[in-house]
Amino acid sequence: MDDMLQLQMRVKRLEAVQAMLLHVGRLSCTTYDLDEFLAATHEAVGRILYAANFYVALYDAADSTIRFVYLVDEVDPPEDPARRFPLRSADESPTAWVILKGEPLNLTAAERAQHDWRAAAWQIGTPAAHWIGMPLRLSDGKILGALVIQSYNEDRIYTDEDVALFGQIADHISTTLEKLTATQRLEEAITERTRQLECEVADRRKSEELQRGLYEIAAQSATDATLEDVYRTVHDVTSRLLYARNFFIMQHHDVEQEFSFPYFVDAFDEPYRPDQRFPIWRGPTSYVVRTRQPQLLDPARRAQLVLDGEIQGAVGHQGFSSWMGAPMIVAERVYGVIVVQSYDPAIRHSADDLALLAYMATHVASALSRRDADVQLREAAERLNRRNEELTKTLSQLHDTQDELVRQEKLASLGGLVAGIAHEINTPLGICVTATTHMQDQSRIWRKWYDVGAFDAIRTKAMLDELDIALRILDNNTRRGAELVRSFKQVAVDQSSGQRRTFDLAEYLDEIVLSLKPNLKHAPCSVQVECRAGIWMDSFPGALSQVVTNLIMNALLHAFAGRKGGSIHVQGNLDGDNVVLKVSDDGVGMPACDLKRLFDPFFTTKRGSGGTGLGAHIVFNQVTNVLGGTIRVVSAPGSGLQVQMRLPRTLGTPATAG
């Protein structure tokens, strides 16, 4: 009779187990909430087994951690389902043993006490009178976790049949949990991916906003906008990217060891004047300058920096909840610091905010540096333009002065020529006048002789001889005067008219030297012309006259100082289509330092003796610009000076090198 009763009770229990498993199966099809499913499973298990103390631990092999996703206990408090505990060894606890070994574990209090369990950091549960743990195994054999029931009452010990039923329940729950956890993992993965996508979108938007803002700053810094407008744009861009209600820019003046606040916006402190300078003190901002690194401070870190002696007292409101400063560095120089701070405890800046501010500071520094360079370049250009205008004005005045001096030099030269020629003509004219006067006196005597009839053969012969002598004197001196006048007229016309004509070089050189005869009469040297007749030139004889005249006069003035005598040679030779004209002397020569400056305007070694320093400069301009030739000078101290010119015979044909 007892056996029948026990059989009936076992049948009813098996039917209850079957009903519970069917109920659990239906739950798996109707709910996707893990907490709801485990709570319903716990309730169903409690109808078959003593399950006042019941928990489920899920294992994550990726990081070797477990979570107590469901825990109901009469003694121990529940755990946070999201908290993860490291799982290192099977000897840490019975739960660790079931999960890592993958085998069921049935322990009484005595059996548990006999095992040398290593104390795990998370093993804080109260020892039970009877503890049963079943592994939750996935379809591929991997361990999902552990299902545990336990009893703290010695009167409620589980039987072998209870253990077997609990194992069947664990196998059935494993299948359902595999589906639920897979769904949950998928949902978590979708949620995580959605969060990542949202972060990526947010980061992309922030990056686009940052690039747009940096472009605005760069574009504005390249215009004529004021620095305050540029700083205001920097503040606006920063505010669009992070909390920047309290914002200022410190400019570092490293040479003076001072700093200023060209832009300052703060909820508590009044702004400083942009031109106001302050000596550098050991505050948070100067700490950024010294370290050359972006800094993120909260009250605790600021206090620690004060204790470390890195910073001291600072000006301004100190009740910030977070403070960020990023250096603006250009070419190893700290241009300044951008500072953002929050006084609201609910708003604290992060390391990402600091990285963003540092990135902005770098680009703002580059933009401001380019702006400073542009401003300096414009100022330099303005100074250069003003200097050019001054130089142009000075050069114009110099040209006017030079033209005036050249004109005066020409007039003085022409005046000297006129005076010299007048003096030379005066001699033959005086002789002619004297001869004429003598003949007039003799004519009166001869008339008296004629009137008294005193002419005889002797007196007649004497009269004829006297007339012959007088006529020769008059003829010679008249011819001499006419030659001087012709030479003077030709040279003077050439020098004043500047007309181009064809002339014989030899004849013209003789005329030039003849026109200088008054100057050469008392000179300590002689002038010799060597040029064969028949070298015809089609050029400007006036310019050539001025060149030869100036070279001879320069030689007279400079070459024979301190010497008793010397010679000047003027040589003209034909070389193809060119004429090689040399004017040389055997005088004192010229040192190399003076030879380099020979053709410079107003350079002279006779400044105190009336020299203007324009003679050689005029020669250079006339040879190269008017006569179309080249000029070269050779000299050395004590070896005289030679000026060699290569001129085209016909103007317009370039002079060839030779």
ChimeraX attribute file (.defattr): number of C-alpha atoms within 10 A of each C-alpha:
attribute: neighborCount
match mode: 1-to-1
recipient: residues
	/A:1	6
	/A:2	7
	/A:3	8
	/A:4	9
	/A:5	10
	/A:6	11
	/A:7	12
	/A:8	12
	/A:9	12
	/A:10	13
	/A:11	12
	/A:12	12
	/A:13	16
	/A:14	14
	/A:15	12
	/A:16	16
	/A:17	21
	/A:18	13
	/A:19	13
	/A:20	20
	/A:21	19
	/A:22	13
	/A:23	14
	/A:24	23
	/A:25	16
	/A:26	12
	/A:27	18
	/A:28	20
	/A:29	11
	/A:30	10
	/A:31	12
	/A:32	15
	/A:33	14
	/A:34	17
	/A:35	13
	/A:36	13
	/A:37	20
	/A:38	20
	/A:39	14
	/A:40	15
	/A:41	20
	/A:42	23
	/A:43	14
	/A:44	19
	/A:45	23
	/A:46	15
	/A:47	13
	/A:48	16
	/A:49	17
	/A:50	16
	/A:51	19
	/A:52	17
	/A:53	20
	/A:54	20
	/A:55	21
	/A:56	23
	/A:57	22
	/A:58	23
	/A:59	24
	/A:60	15
	/A:61	13
	/A:62	6
	/A:63	11
	/A:64	13
	/A:65	16
	/A:66	24
	/A:67	19
	/A:68	20
	/A:69	19
	/A:70	21
	/A:71	21
	/A:72	18
	/A:73	18
	/A:74	11
	/A:75	12
	/A:76	12
	/A:77	10
	/A:78	14
	/A:79	13
	/A:80	12
	/A:81	15
	/A:82	10
	/A:83	11
	/A:84	18
	/A:85	17
	/A:86	16
	/A:87	23
	/A:88	12
	/A:89	14
	/A:90	16
	/A:91	16
	/A:92	18
	/A:93	21
	/A:94	23
	/A:95	27
	/A:96	23
	/A:97	21
	/A:98	24
	/A:99	28
	/A:100	21
	/A:101	14
	/A:102	19
	/A:103	15
	/A:104	20
	/A:105	17
	/A:106	18
	/A:107	17
	/A:108	19
	/A:109	15
	/A:110	11
	/A:111	12
	/A:112	18
	/A:113	11
	/A:114	9
	/A:115	12
	/A:116	10
	/A:117	14
	/A:118	12
	/A:119	11
	/A:120	16
	/A:121	10
	/A:122	12
	/A:123	14
	/A:124	10
	/A:125	11
	/A:126	10
	/A:127	15
	/A:128	20
	/A:129	20
	/A:130	21
	/A:131	23
	/A:132	24
	/A:133	26
	/A:134	26
	/A:135	29
	/A:136	31
	/A:137	23
	/A:138	17
	/A:139	11
	/A:140	6
	/A:141	9
	/A:142	13
	/A:143	22
	/A:144	23
	/A:145	27
	/A:146	29
	/A:147	27
	/A:148	25
	/A:149	26
	/A:150	25
	/A:151	24
	/A:152	19
	/A:153	10
	/A:154	12
	/A:155	8
	/A:156	12
	/A:157	16
	/A:158	20
	/A:159	9
	/A:160	10
	/A:161	10
	/A:162	15
	/A:163	19
	/A:164	11
	/A:165	18
	/A:166	22
	/A:167	19
	/A:168	15
	/A:169	20
	/A:170	21
	/A:171	18
	/A:172	17
	/A:173	22
	/A:174	23
	/A:175	16
	/A:176	20
	/A:177	24
	/A:178	16
	/A:179	16
	/A:180	19
	/A:181	18
	/A:182	12
	/A:183	15
	/A:184	16
	/A:185	13
	/A:186	12
	/A:187	12
	/A:188	13
	/A:189	12
	/A:190	12
	/A:191	12
	/A:192	13
	/A:193	12
	/A:194	12
	/A:195	12
	/A:196	12
	/A:197	12
	/A:198	12
	/A:199	12
	/A:200	12
	/A:201	12
	/A:202	12
	/A:203	12
	/A:204	12
	/A:205	13
	/A:206	16
	/A:207	14
	/A:208	12
	/A:209	16
	/A:210	19
	/A:211	14
	/A:212	13
	/A:213	20
	/A:214	20
	/A:215	14
	/A:216	16
	/A:217	23
	/A:218	20
	/A:219	13
	/A:220	19
	/A:221	24
	/A:222	17
	/A:223	11
	/A:224	10
	/A:225	11
	/A:226	11
	/A:227	15
	/A:228	12
	/A:229	15
	/A:230	23
	/A:231	21
	/A:232	17
	/A:233	18
	/A:234	22
	/A:235	22
	/A:236	16
	/A:237	21
	/A:238	22
	/A:239	15
	/A:240	13
	/A:241	17
	/A:242	17
	/A:243	16
	/A:244	20
	/A:245	17
	/A:246	19
	/A:247	23
	/A:248	23
	/A:249	24
	/A:250	22
	/A:251	21
	/A:252	25
	/A:253	17
	/A:254	14
	/A:255	6
	/A:256	11
	/A:257	12
	/A:258	15
	/A:259	20
	/A:260	20
	/A:261	20
	/A:262	19
	/A:263	22
	/A:264	20
	/A:265	18
	/A:266	17
	/A:267	11
	/A:268	12
	/A:269	12
	/A:270	10
	/A:271	13
	/A:272	14
	/A:273	12
	/A:274	14
	/A:275	10
	/A:276	11
	/A:277	18
	/A:278	14
	/A:279	10
	/A:280	16
	/A:281	17
	/A:282	16
	/A:283	17
	/A:284	25
	/A:285	26
	/A:286	22
	/A:287	19
	/A:288	24
	/A:289	22
	/A:290	13
	/A:291	10
	/A:292	17
	/A:293	15
	/A:294	23
	/A:295	20
	/A:296	23
	/A:297	19
	/A:298	18
	/A:299	14
	/A:300	11
	/A:301	12
	/A:302	20
	/A:303	14
	/A:304	13
	/A:305	17
	/A:306	16
	/A:307	11
	/A:308	10
	/A:309	10
	/A:310	15
	/A:311	19
	/A:312	17
	/A:313	11
	/A:314	13
	/A:315	10
	/A:316	10
	/A:317	11
	/A:318	13
	/A:319	14
	/A:320	15
	/A:321	18
	/A:322	22
	/A:323	23
	/A:324	27
	/A:325	29
	/A:326	28
	/A:327	33
	/A:328	32
	/A:329	21
	/A:330	18
	/A:331	9
	/A:332	8
	/A:333	13
	/A:334	19
	/A:335	21
	/A:336	26
	/A:337	27
	/A:338	26
	/A:339	25
	/A:340	28
	/A:341	25
	/A:342	23
	/A:343	18
	/A:344	11
	/A:345	10
	/A:346	8
	/A:347	12
	/A:348	17
	/A:349	21
	/A:350	13
	/A:351	11
	/A:352	10
	/A:353	17
	/A:354	20
	/A:355	16
	/A:356	18
	/A:357	22
	/A:358	22
	/A:359	16
	/A:360	23
	/A:361	24
	/A:362	15
	/A:363	18
	/A:364	23
	/A:365	21
	/A:366	18
	/A:367	22
	/A:368	21
	/A:369	18
	/A:370	16
	/A:371	19
	/A:372	14
	/A:373	12
	/A:374	15
	/A:375	14
	/A:376	12
	/A:377	12
	/A:378	12
	/A:379	12
	/A:380	12
	/A:381	12
	/A:382	12
	/A:383	12
	/A:384	13
	/A:385	12
	/A:386	12
	/A:387	12
	/A:388	13
	/A:389	12
	/A:390	12
	/A:391	14
	/A:392	12
	/A:393	12
	/A:394	12
	/A:395	14
	/A:396	12
	/A:397	12
	/A:398	13
	/A:399	12
	/A:400	12
	/A:401	12
	/A:402	17
	/A:403	12
	/A:404	12
	/A:405	16
	/A:406	17
	/A:407	12
	/A:408	13
	/A:409	17
	/A:410	16
	/A:411	13
	/A:412	13
	/A:413	16
	/A:414	16
	/A:415	13
	/A:416	15
	/A:417	20
	/A:418	17
	/A:419	13
	/A:420	18
	/A:421	22
	/A:422	16
	/A:423	12
	/A:424	18
	/A:425	19
	/A:426	13
	/A:427	14
	/A:428	21
	/A:429	16
	/A:430	12
	/A:431	16
	/A:432	21
	/A:433	13
	/A:434	15
	/A:435	19
	/A:436	16
	/A:437	12
	/A:438	13
	/A:439	18
	/A:440	12
	/A:441	11
	/A:442	15
	/A:443	14
	/A:444	11
	/A:445	12
	/A:446	17
	/A:447	13
	/A:448	13
	/A:449	14
	/A:450	12
	/A:451	10
	/A:452	8
	/A:453	9
	/A:454	13
	/A:455	16
	/A:456	10
	/A:457	9
	/A:458	8
	/A:459	13
	/A:460	13
	/A:461	12
	/A:462	11
	/A:463	17
	/A:464	11
	/A:465	12
	/A:466	15
	/A:467	16
	/A:468	12
	/A:469	13
	/A:470	18
	/A:471	16
	/A:472	13
	/A:473	18
	/A:474	20
	/A:475	14
	/A:476	15
	/A:477	19
	/A:478	17
	/A:479	13
	/A:480	16
	/A:481	21
	/A:482	14
	/A:483	15
	/A:484	20
	/A:485	17
	/A:486	13
	/A:487	21
	/A:488	22
	/A:489	15
	/A:490	17
	/A:491	23
	/A:492	18
	/A:493	14
	/A:494	20
	/A:495	19
	/A:496	13
	/A:497	12
	/A:498	14
	/A:499	13
	/A:500	15
	/A:501	12
	/A:502	13
	/A:503	16
	/A:504	15
	/A:505	24
	/A:506	19
	/A:507	16
	/A:508	17
	/A:509	22
	/A:510	17
	/A:511	21
	/A:512	20
	/A:513	21
	/A:514	18
	/A:515	26
	/A:516	20
	/A:517	18
	/A:518	19
	/A:519	16
	/A:520	17
	/A:521	10
	/A:522	9
	/A:523	16
	/A:524	14
	/A:525	21
	/A:526	15
	/A:527	17
	/A:528	14
	/A:529	15
	/A:530	14
	/A:531	18
	/A:532	14
	/A:533	11
	/A:534	12
	/A:535	16
	/A:536	16
	/A:537	21
	/A:538	17
	/A:539	23
	/A:540	22
	/A:541	27
	/A:542	21
	/A:543	23
	/A:544	23
	/A:545	20
	/A:546	22
	/A:547	21
	/A:548	19
	/A:549	20
	/A:550	19
	/A:551	21
	/A:552	22
	/A:553	17
	/A:554	14
	/A:555	24
	/A:556	22
	/A:557	14
	/A:558	16
	/A:559	25
	/A:560	21
	/A:561	13
	/A:562	9
	/A:563	11
	/A:564	9
	/A:565	13
	/A:566	17
	/A:567	17
	/A:568	23
	/A:569	17
	/A:570	22
	/A:571	18
	/A:572	22
	/A:573	17
	/A:574	18
	/A:575	14
	/A:576	10
	/A:577	15
	/A:578	22
	/A:579	22
	/A:580	22
	/A:581	20
	/A:582	20
	/A:583	22
	/A:584	24
	/A:585	25
	/A:586	19
	/A:587	25
	/A:588	21
	/A:589	21
	/A:590	20
	/A:591	12
	/A:592	13
	/A:593	8
	/A:594	13
	/A:595	16
	/A:596	11
	/A:597	14
	/A:598	21
	/A:599	20
	/A:600	17
	/A:601	16
	/A:602	18
	/A:603	18
	/A:604	21
	/A:605	13
	/A:606	12
	/A:607	11
	/A:608	8
	/A:609	9
	/A:610	8
	/A:611	15
	/A:612	17
	/A:613	18
	/A:614	21
	/A:615	26
	/A:616	21
	/A:617	18
	/A:618	19
	/A:619	21
	/A:620	22
	/A:621	17
	/A:622	19
	/A:623	20
	/A:624	16
	/A:625	11
	/A:626	15
	/A:627	24
	/A:628	20
	/A:629	26
	/A:630	19
	/A:631	17
	/A:632	11
	/A:633	16
	/A:634	15
	/A:635	19
	/A:636	14
	/A:637	12
	/A:638	13
	/A:639	14
	/A:640	19
	/A:641	23
	/A:642	21
	/A:643	16
	/A:644	18
	/A:645	22
	/A:646	26
	/A:647	28
	/A:648	25
	/A:649	26
	/A:650	19
	/A:651	17
	/A:652	12
	/A:653	13
	/A:654	17
	/A:655	22
	/A:656	14
	/A:657	8
	/A:658	7
